[in-house]
Amino acid sequence: MRRHLSPAAIGRWSARRPWLAITCWLAFVVASVALLAVTGSKGLQSGTTGEAARAETMLRTHQARPALHEYACLHSAALLTRDPAFRAAIGKVVASMQGAWS
């Protein structure tokens, strides 16, 4: 008589032998990571299709990516935007953000 390997059967086996089940799973994870390290991995290509893929190809071909924009919101419960301390804080944030892109 042949047994079928069902999720219920695996669950019963794991419940009867919890430490062996945990050891098997850890061995599987270690083996998977080792195989990935040995064989390497390949990054996925863009998953776009149809018109979106056509637009992506055109942007890549003509190096026509839209400009990136970054925004920051500064808030103070005590200062107004015209106060020198608040203006100085704005200046620091602007310089920090510009330095990140330089």
C-alpha positions in Angstrom: 0.0 0.0 0.0 1.3 3.4 -1.0 0.9 6.5 1.2 0.2 9.9 -0.3 2.2 12.8 0.8 -0.5 15.3 1.8 -0.2 18.5 3.8 -2.1 16.8 6.6 0.3 13.9 6.7 3.3 16.3 6.7 1.6 18.2 9.6 1.1 15.0 11.6 4.7 13.9 11.0 5.9 17.4 12.1 3.8 17.3 15.2 5.2 14.0 16.2 8.8 15.0 15.6 9.0 18.8 16.0 12.8 19.1 16.5 13.4 16.9 13.4 11.0 19.0 11.4 12.7 22.2 12.4 16.1 20.7 11.7 14.9 19.6 8.2 13.6 23.1 7.4 16.8 24.8 8.6 18.8 22.3 6.5 16.6 23.2 3.5 17.1 26.9 4.0 20.9 26.5 4.4 21.1 24.3 1.3 19.0 26.8 -0.7 21.2 29.7 0.3 24.4 27.7 -0.5 23.0 26.8 -3.9 22.2 30.4 -4.6 25.7 31.5 -3.5 27.3 28.8 -5.8 25.1 29.4 -8.9 24.6 33.1 -8.5 21.4 35.0 -9.2 20.1 37.0 -12.1 18.1 40.2 -11.6 14.6 40.2 -13.0 14.0 42.3 -16.1 11.2 44.8 -16.1 7.9 43.0 -16.0 6.1 45.5 -18.2 4.1 44.4 -21.2 2.3 46.1 -24.1 2.3 49.9 -24.3 4.1 50.2 -21.0 6.9 48.0 -22.3 7.1 50.1 -25.4 7.3 53.3 -23.4 10.0 51.8 -21.1 12.1 50.8 -24.2 11.8 54.3 -25.6 12.8 55.9 -22.3 15.8 53.6 -22.0 16.8 54.1 -25.7 16.7 57.9 -25.6 17.9 58.2 -22.0 14.8 60.4 -21.4 14.0 59.6 -17.8 11.9 62.3 -16.1 13.6 64.4 -13.4 13.5 63.1 -9.9 12.0 65.4 -7.2 12.4 65.2 -3.5 10.2 67.0 -1.0 10.5 67.8 2.7 8.0 69.1 5.1 9.2 71.2 8.0 6.9 72.0 10.9 7.4 73.9 14.1 4.8 74.5 16.9 6.8 77.4 18.2 8.4 79.2 15.2 7.0 80.9 12.1 8.5 80.5 8.6 9.8 84.1 8.8 11.7 83.5 12.1 15.5 83.3 11.5 15.8 80.0 13.4 13.2 78.4 11.1 14.8 79.9 8.0 18.1 78.4 9.2 16.6 75.0 9.6 15.1 75.2 6.1 18.6 76.1 4.7 20.1 73.1 6.4 17.5 70.8 5.0 17.9 72.2 1.5 21.7 71.9 1.7 21.5 68.4 3.0 19.1 67.3 0.2 21.2 69.0 -2.5 24.4 67.3 -1.1 22.7 64.0 -1.3 22.3 64.3 -5.1 25.7 65.8 -5.8 
